[in-house]
Amino acid sequence: MTAGGAPEGGGNDLFSKFDPLIQMRAQLLEGGVTDPFNLVMERVESPTVAICNGKRTILLGTYNYMGMTFDPDVIAAGKKALDEFGSGTTGSRVLNGTYLGHREVEAALREFYAMDHAMVFSTGYQANLGIISTIAGKDDYVVLDIDSHASIYDGCKMGDAQIVPFRHNDIEALEKRLKRIPAGAGKLVVLEGVYSMLGDIAPLKEMVAVAKANGAMVLVDEAHSMGFIGENGRGVAEAQGVIDDVDFIIGTFSKSVGTVGGFCVCNHPKFEILRLVCRPYVFTASLPPSVVATAATSIRKLMGARHKREHLWENSKRLHGGLKQLGFQLGTEEPQSAIIAVIMPDLERGAAMWEALLHEGLYVNLARPPATPANMTLLRCSLCAEHTAEQVGEILGMFEAAGRATGILPAA
């Protein structure tokens, strides 16, 4: 072994598989672009404003949809739990890691969704990983949208289920895949309420009906719709009237709830056995008491957040319409969620536009292949219920200035 750790004698360098990505990143940085994947927020002042590189910056890429991160009641609950229960549990939920707060946050979830069971994980990623890998095993089939989140694919691999992808949001393709599965096999259809790259919603009403007609159970990931979409903020399944037909709903605390963690809610009478057989639940430490206290408080407040949901829709419609009017190409024809994707010509110009926006005082997400559909480069905007009308106006002005400066938009 050499001093740098690389193998001698022509052995395979296990890092060589990453060379194309290393080269792509190096080319971006050689052009003088700020590293878009290593931004540091030096101070966060509110759900919508932070200090980045010493500059006041409007946050438009944090998934803090309902702006709960600075809610006084949420913060107070976290401080109280920290004082009373300490900084962590140092154990798994099935051993010493279940505190009063873990029971309380699961009770809040059951009430929020009006469901019988709720199971909390340390992250949303682990929720998908754990539930999918546990209920869909080697001889089962998982039929999923090809644009599904990485955690969904990883859950399928961990459980060794047969993966059957279908074209994005294509009801007919879903039905065809289901009909090809051998009779008697276990079938799980996995969908997302809102797809995080383009911000488009799934036709859940039709897809759930097709899945049930073909004897499949249905799991819907509502990570990007909880708190915002639906009469009670329960997500796209509620908005489309099929929440009672869905077997599992997966969600996260790291978006609308404003902290960290993941969960699954379900009405199946045998659901609780998963606490003993789900490896990502059994073999990891539970969330700290302060985290579950903030989550429970936030979830209960979201039950009465109708005015916030209405304001967020206003923000989404205004920003989508304004960007479209300026001439940007967007991921959806109409606003469908709190995510608005601005499509860039390529990665180089996308990175330049990202940096120009940061220079203007606006942070958005730069999303690139292979994470994006159809090898697109996107500037992904996620609005917050705490963005004011004035801030949305500022954001549109920043997009126009950055677009002109980079040539994405024609000169004025």
C-alpha positions as CSV (number, residue, x, y, z in Angstrom):
1,M,0.0,0.0,0.0
2,T,1.4,3.4,-0.9
3,A,1.5,6.3,1.5
4,G,-1.7,7.8,-0.1
5,G,-3.6,4.6,0.5
6,A,-3.7,3.5,-3.2
7,P,-3.0,-0.2,-3.9
8,E,0.5,-1.1,-5.3
9,G,1.3,-3.4,-8.2
10,G,-1.6,-2.3,-10.5
11,G,-4.3,-3.4,-8.0
12,N,-7.8,-2.0,-8.5
13,D,-8.3,1.4,-6.8
14,L,-11.8,1.2,-5.3
15,F,-12.1,5.0,-5.9
16,S,-11.6,4.7,-9.7
17,K,-15.4,4.2,-10.2
18,F,-15.9,7.8,-9.1
19,D,-13.4,9.3,-11.6
20,P,-16.0,10.7,-14.0
21,L,-17.7,12.6,-11.2
22,I,-14.4,13.8,-9.8
23,Q,-13.5,15.1,-13.2
24,M,-16.9,16.8,-13.7
25,R,-16.6,18.5,-10.3
26,A,-13.1,19.6,-11.0
27,Q,-14.1,21.2,-14.3
28,L,-16.8,23.2,-12.6
29,L,-14.5,24.5,-9.9
30,E,-11.7,25.3,-12.4
31,G,-14.1,27.7,-14.1
32,G,-14.2,29.7,-10.9
33,V,-17.7,28.6,-9.8
34,T,-18.5,28.3,-6.1
35,D,-18.9,24.7,-5.1
36,P,-22.7,24.3,-5.3
37,F,-22.7,21.2,-3.2
38,N,-20.6,22.6,-0.3
39,L,-22.4,25.8,0.7
40,V,-22.1,26.8,4.4
41,M,-24.8,28.8,6.1
42,E,-22.9,30.8,8.7
43,R,-26.1,32.0,10.5
44,V,-29.8,31.1,10.0
45,E,-32.0,34.0,11.0
46,S,-35.4,32.6,10.1
47,P,-37.1,29.9,7.9
48,T,-36.5,32.2,4.9
49,V,-33.2,34.1,5.5
50,A,-29.6,33.0,6.3
51,I,-26.2,34.5,6.1
52,C,-24.2,32.7,3.4
53,N,-20.6,33.8,2.5
54,G,-21.2,36.9,4.7
55,K,-24.3,37.9,2.7
56,R,-28.0,38.1,3.5
57,T,-29.5,35.3,1.5
58,I,-33.1,34.4,0.8
59,L,-33.6,30.6,1.2
60,L,-35.5,29.0,-1.6
61,G,-34.1,25.5,-1.4
62,T,-34.6,24.1,2.1
63,Y,-37.9,22.1,1.9
64,N,-39.0,24.0,5.0
65,Y,-42.5,24.2,3.5
66,M,-44.4,25.3,6.5
67,G,-41.7,27.3,8.1
68,M,-41.8,25.4,11.5
69,T,-38.1,25.5,12.2
70,F,-38.3,28.8,14.2
71,D,-41.8,28.4,15.6
72,P,-41.6,29.5,19.3
73,D,-43.7,26.6,20.6
74,V,-41.6,24.1,18.7
75,I,-38.3,25.5,20.0
76,A,-39.6,25.7,23.6
77,A,-40.7,22.0,23.4
78,G,-37.2,21.0,22.3
79,K,-35.5,23.0,25.0
80,K,-37.7,21.5,27.7
81,A,-37.1,18.0,26.5
82,L,-33.3,18.6,26.4
83,D,-33.4,19.8,30.0
84,E,-35.6,16.9,31.2
85,F,-34.3,14.0,29.2
86,G,-30.8,14.9,28.1
87,S,-29.2,15.0,24.7
88,G,-29.8,11.5,23.4
89,T,-31.1,8.0,24.1
90,T,-28.0,6.0,23.3
91,G,-30.1,3.1,22.3
92,S,-32.5,1.4,19.9
93,R,-36.3,1.7,20.2
94,V,-36.6,-2.0,21.1
95,L,-34.1,-1.6,24.0
96,N,-33.6,1.5,26.0
97,G,-34.4,4.1,23.3
98,T,-38.2,4.6,23.7
99,Y,-38.9,7.6,25.8
100,L,-42.2,9.3,26.6
101,G,-41.6,11.7,23.7
102,H,-41.3,8.8,21.1
103,R,-44.8,7.6,22.2
104,E,-46.1,11.1,22.0
105,V,-44.9,11.8,18.5
106,E,-46.4,8.6,17.3
107,A,-49.7,9.5,19.0
108,A,-49.5,12.9,17.2
109,L,-49.0,11.1,13.8
110,R,-51.9,8.7,14.5
111,E,-54.1,11.7,15.2
112,F,-52.8,13.8,12.2
113,Y,-53.5,11.0,9.8
114,A,-56.5,9.4,11.6
115,M,-54.8,6.0,11.4
116,D,-54.3,3.2,13.8
117,H,-50.6,2.8,13.8
118,A,-47.5,5.0,13.5
119,M,-43.9,4.0,13.6
120,V,-41.1,6.6,13.8
121,F,-37.6,6.1,12.3
122,S,-34.4,8.1,12.7
123,T,-34.7,9.6,9.1
124,G,-37.2,9.5,6.2
125,Y,-34.6,7.5,4.2
126,Q,-34.7,4.8,6.9
127,A,-38.4,4.8,6.9
128,N,-38.5,3.8,3.2
129,L,-35.5,1.5,3.6
130,G,-37.0,-0.3,6.6
131,I,-40.7,-0.6,5.6
132,I,-40.1,-1.6,1.9
133,S,-37.2,-4.1,2.7
134,T,-39.2,-5.7,5.5
135,I,-42.6,-6.2,3.8
136,A,-41.3,-7.0,0.3
137,G,-38.8,-9.9,0.3
138,K,-37.1,-12.2,-2.2
139,D,-40.1,-13.7,-3.8
140,D,-42.2,-10.5,-3.9
141,Y,-42.5,-7.8,-6.5
142,V,-42.2,-4.0,-6.0
143,V,-43.8,-2.1,-8.9
144,L,-42.5,1.5,-8.7
145,D,-42.4,4.7,-10.7
146,I,-39.1,5.0,-12.5
147,D,-38.6,8.5,-11.0
148,S,-38.8,7.1,-7.4
149,H,-36.5,8.4,-4.7
150,A,-33.2,6.7,-4.0
151,S,-34.4,5.5,-0.6
152,I,-37.2,3.6,-2.4
153,Y,-34.8,1.8,-4.7
154,D,-32.5,1.0,-1.8
155,G,-35.3,-0.5,0.2
156,C,-36.1,-2.8,-2.8
157,K,-32.5,-3.9,-3.0
158,M,-32.1,-4.5,0.7
159,G,-35.2,-6.7,0.8
160,D,-34.1,-8.5,-2.4
161,A,-37.5,-8.0,-4.0
162,Q,-38.0,-8.1,-7.7
163,I,-38.0,-4.5,-9.0
164,V,-40.6,-3.7,-11.7
165,P,-40.3,0.0,-12.8
166,F,-42.9,1.7,-15.0
167,R,-42.8,5.0,-16.9
168,H,-43.3,8.1,-14.7
169,N,-47.0,8.8,-13.8
170,D,-48.2,6.4,-16.6
171,I,-51.3,4.6,-15.4
172,E,-51.5,2.3,-18.4
173,A,-47.9,1.3,-17.9
174,L,-48.5,0.5,-14.2
175,E,-51.4,-1.7,-15.1
176,K,-49.4,-3.6,-17.8
177,R,-46.6,-4.3,-15.3
178,L,-49.0,-5.6,-12.7
179,K,-50.7,-8.0,-15.1
180,R,-47.4,-9.6,-16.0
181,I,-46.6,-10.6,-12.4
182,P,-47.1,-14.3,-11.7
183,A,-50.4,-15.1,-10.0
184,G,-50.1,-15.5,-6.2
185,A,-46.9,-13.4,-5.9
186,G,-46.8,-10.7,-3.3
187,K,-47.1,-7.3,-4.9
188,L,-46.3,-3.8,-3.5
189,V,-47.0,-0.7,-5.6
190,V,-44.8,2.3,-4.5
191,L,-45.7,5.8,-5.5
192,E,-44.9,9.3,-4.4
193,G,-47.5,12.0,-3.8
194,V,-45.1,14.8,-5.0
195,Y,-42.0,13.9,-7.0
196,S,-39.2,16.1,-5.6
197,M,-37.3,16.9,-8.8
198,L,-40.0,18.5,-11.0
199,G,-42.6,19.1,-8.2
200,D,-45.3,17.2,-10.1
201,I,-48.0,15.1,-8.4
202,A,-49.0,11.5,-9.1
203,P,-52.5,10.5,-10.4
204,L,-53.0,8.6,-7.2
205,K,-56.7,8.2,-7.6
206,E,-56.4,6.2,-10.8
207,M,-53.1,4.4,-9.8
208,V,-54.4,3.2,-6.4
209,A,-57.6,1.8,-8.2
210,V,-55.4,-0.1,-10.7
211,A,-53.2,-1.5,-7.9
212,K,-56.1,-2.7,-5.9
213,A,-57.8,-4.2,-8.9
214,N,-54.7,-6.3,-9.4
215,G,-54.3,-7.5,-5.8
216,A,-51.4,-5.2,-4.8
217,M,-50.8,-3.3,-1.6
218,V,-49.9,0.4,-2.0
219,L,-47.3,2.5,-0.3
220,V,-47.3,6.3,-0.9
221,D,-44.4,8.5,0.0
222,E,-45.9,11.9,1.0
223,A,-42.6,13.5,2.1
224,H,-43.1,16.5,-0.1
225,S,-46.8,17.0,0.4
226,M,-47.4,16.4,4.1
227,G,-48.6,19.5,5.9
228,F,-49.4,21.4,2.7
229,I,-51.5,19.4,0.3
230,G,-55.0,18.1,1.2
231,E,-57.8,19.5,3.3
232,N,-56.0,18.6,6.5
233,G,-52.5,18.6,5.1
234,R,-52.3,14.8,4.9
235,G,-51.0,14.8,1.3
236,V,-51.9,14.0,-2.2
237,A,-53.7,10.8,-1.2
238,E,-56.1,12.9,0.9
239,A,-56.5,15.5,-1.8
240,Q,-57.5,12.9,-4.4
241,G,-59.8,11.0,-2.0
242,V,-57.9,7.7,-1.7
243,I,-56.2,7.9,1.7
244,D,-58.4,5.1,3.0
245,D,-57.3,2.8,0.2
246,V,-53.6,3.3,0.7
247,D,-51.9,0.6,2.9
248,F,-48.8,2.6,4.0
249,I,-48.0,6.3,4.1
250,I,-44.3,7.2,4.5
251,G,-43.2,10.6,5.5
252,T,-40.4,12.7,7.0
253,F,-40.0,15.3,9.7
254,S,-37.2,17.1,7.8
255,K,-39.6,19.0,5.5
256,S,-42.9,20.5,6.6
257,V,-42.4,19.3,10.3
258,G,-39.1,21.2,10.4
259,T,-36.8,18.8,12.3
260,V,-35.4,15.4,11.4
261,G,-36.8,11.8,11.4
262,G,-39.1,9.6,9.3
263,F,-42.3,7.7,9.8
264,C,-44.8,5.2,8.5
265,V,-48.6,5.3,9.3
266,C,-50.9,2.3,8.6
267,N,-54.2,0.7,9.5
268,H,-53.1,-2.9,9.0
269,P,-54.0,-5.0,12.1
270,K,-50.6,-6.8,12.0
271,F,-48.5,-3.6,11.6
272,E,-46.9,-3.6,15.0
273,I,-44.9,-6.7,14.4
274,L,-42.7,-4.6,12.1
275,R,-41.1,-3.1,15.3
276,L,-39.5,-6.5,15.9
277,V,-38.4,-7.5,12.4
278,C,-37.5,-4.2,10.6
279,R,-33.7,-4.0,10.7
280,P,-33.3,-0.2,10.1
281,Y,-35.7,0.3,13.1
282,V,-34.2,-2.4,15.4
283,F,-30.5,-1.8,14.8
284,T,-30.2,2.0,15.0
285,A,-30.3,4.5,17.8
286,S,-33.6,6.3,18.3
287,L,-34.1,10.0,17.8
288,P,-33.0,12.3,20.6
289,P,-35.7,13.5,23.1
290,S,-35.5,17.1,21.9
291,V,-36.1,16.1,18.3
292,V,-39.2,14.0,19.0
293,A,-40.5,16.8,21.2
294,T,-40.2,19.4,18.5
295,A,-41.7,17.0,15.9
296,A,-44.8,16.2,18.1
297,T,-45.4,19.9,18.8
298,S,-45.0,20.8,15.1
299,I,-47.3,18.0,13.9
300,R,-50.1,19.1,16.3
301,K,-49.7,22.7,15.1
302,L,-49.9,21.7,11.5
303,M,-53.4,20.3,12.1
304,G,-54.6,23.9,12.4
305,A,-52.4,25.5,9.8
306,R,-55.0,26.1,7.1
307,H,-54.0,29.8,6.7
308,K,-50.4,28.7,6.2
309,R,-51.4,26.2,3.5
310,E,-53.4,28.9,1.7
311,H,-50.5,31.4,1.8
312,L,-48.1,28.8,0.5
313,W,-50.3,28.1,-2.5
314,E,-50.4,31.8,-3.2
315,N,-46.6,31.9,-3.1
316,S,-46.3,28.9,-5.4
317,K,-48.8,30.3,-8.0
318,R,-47.1,33.7,-8.0
319,L,-43.6,32.4,-8.4
320,H,-44.5,29.9,-11.0
321,G,-46.4,32.4,-13.1
322,G,-43.7,35.1,-12.7
323,L,-40.9,32.8,-13.8
324,K,-42.9,31.5,-16.7
325,Q,-43.6,35.1,-17.8
326,L,-39.9,35.9,-17.6
327,G,-39.3,33.2,-20.1
328,F,-37.8,30.4,-18.0
329,Q,-38.6,26.8,-18.9
330,L,-40.3,25.1,-15.9
331,G,-40.8,21.5,-14.9
332,T,-44.6,21.7,-14.9
333,E,-47.1,23.7,-16.9
334,E,-49.0,24.8,-13.8
335,P,-47.9,24.9,-10.1
336,Q,-48.7,21.5,-8.6
337,S,-46.8,21.8,-5.3
338,A,-44.4,24.0,-3.3
339,I,-41.6,22.8,-5.6
340,I,-40.9,24.7,-8.8
341,A,-38.1,23.3,-11.1
342,V,-36.4,25.7,-13.5
343,I,-34.8,23.7,-16.3
344,M,-31.3,24.7,-17.4
345,P,-29.7,24.0,-20.8
346,D,-26.8,22.0,-19.3
347,L,-24.8,21.6,-16.0
348,E,-22.2,24.3,-16.8
349,R,-24.8,27.0,-17.4
350,G,-26.9,25.7,-14.6
351,A,-24.0,26.0,-12.2
352,A,-23.3,29.5,-13.5
353,M,-26.9,30.5,-13.0
354,W,-26.9,29.0,-9.5
355,E,-23.8,31.1,-8.6
356,A,-25.3,34.2,-10.2
357,L,-28.4,33.8,-8.0
358,L,-26.3,33.3,-4.9
359,H,-24.4,36.5,-5.8
360,E,-27.8,38.2,-6.0
361,G,-28.7,36.9,-2.5
362,L,-30.8,33.8,-3.3
363,Y,-30.1,30.2,-2.5
364,V,-31.8,27.4,-4.6
365,N,-30.8,23.7,-5.2
366,L,-28.7,22.8,-8.2
367,A,-29.9,19.3,-9.2
368,R,-27.9,17.3,-11.7
369,P,-27.9,13.9,-13.4
370,P,-28.1,11.1,-12.4
371,A,-30.5,12.3,-9.7
372,T,-32.7,14.1,-12.1
373,P,-35.1,12.6,-14.7
374,A,-34.1,12.6,-18.4
375,N,-30.5,13.8,-17.5
376,M,-31.8,17.3,-16.9
377,T,-30.0,20.0,-14.9
378,L,-32.5,21.8,-12.7
379,L,-32.6,24.8,-10.3
380,R,-35.0,23.5,-7.8
381,C,-37.0,26.0,-5.8
382,S,-38.9,25.0,-2.7
383,L,-41.2,27.7,-1.3
384,C,-42.0,28.3,2.3
385,A,-45.3,29.4,4.0
386,E,-43.1,32.1,5.7
387,H,-42.0,33.7,2.5
388,T,-43.7,37.1,2.3
389,A,-45.2,38.6,-0.8
390,E,-42.3,41.1,-0.9
391,Q,-39.8,38.3,-0.8
392,V,-41.4,36.5,-3.7
393,G,-41.1,39.8,-5.6
394,E,-37.5,40.0,-4.7
395,I,-36.9,36.4,-5.8
396,L,-38.4,37.1,-9.3
397,G,-36.2,40.2,-9.6
398,M,-33.1,38.1,-8.7
399,F,-34.0,35.4,-11.2
400,E,-34.4,38.0,-13.9
401,A,-31.0,39.7,-13.1
402,A,-29.2,36.4,-12.9
403,G,-30.9,35.1,-16.1
404,R,-29.8,38.1,-18.1
405,A,-26.2,38.0,-16.6
406,T,-25.7,34.4,-17.6
407,G,-27.5,34.5,-21.0
408,I,-30.2,32.1,-19.9
409,L,-32.6,34.9,-20.6
410,P,-32.0,37.3,-23.5
411,A,-30.6,40.7,-22.8
412,A,-33.1,43.3,-21.8
